[in-house]
Amino acid sequence: MNTAIHQRCWNHEGREAVCRCPGCGRSFCRECVTEHEARLLCAACLRNLVRGGKRARRGARLVPLLMMAAGILLAWILLFGAGETMIWVTGRMEQGAWRQQ
């Protein structure tokens, strides 16, 4: 006796489910899912995925600007430190030369 358990669509009780959404784990019929990046997703999970992607893009625009500002700040700190070191070294050399005369 073969008793196959048939899943029903989450949205349409009269239809047999063809897949399970990997986002929410619910079963859906073919009309209730959409293929996105080689996965079948329900409308709610696809909407959440798209909304999350837009938020990530806003932050992604800011990252290069922050990295550029950090690079400029690092370069300024290094050059300032090198300049101060050169001033200190030349000052010490002048003091040593003054004492020898």
Secondary structure, DSSP 8 states (H G I E B T S, - for coil): -------B-SS-TTSB--EE-TTT--EE-GGGEEEETTEEEEHHHHHHHHHHHHHHHHHHHHHHHHHHHHHHHHHHHHHHHHHHHHHHHHHHHHHHHHHH-
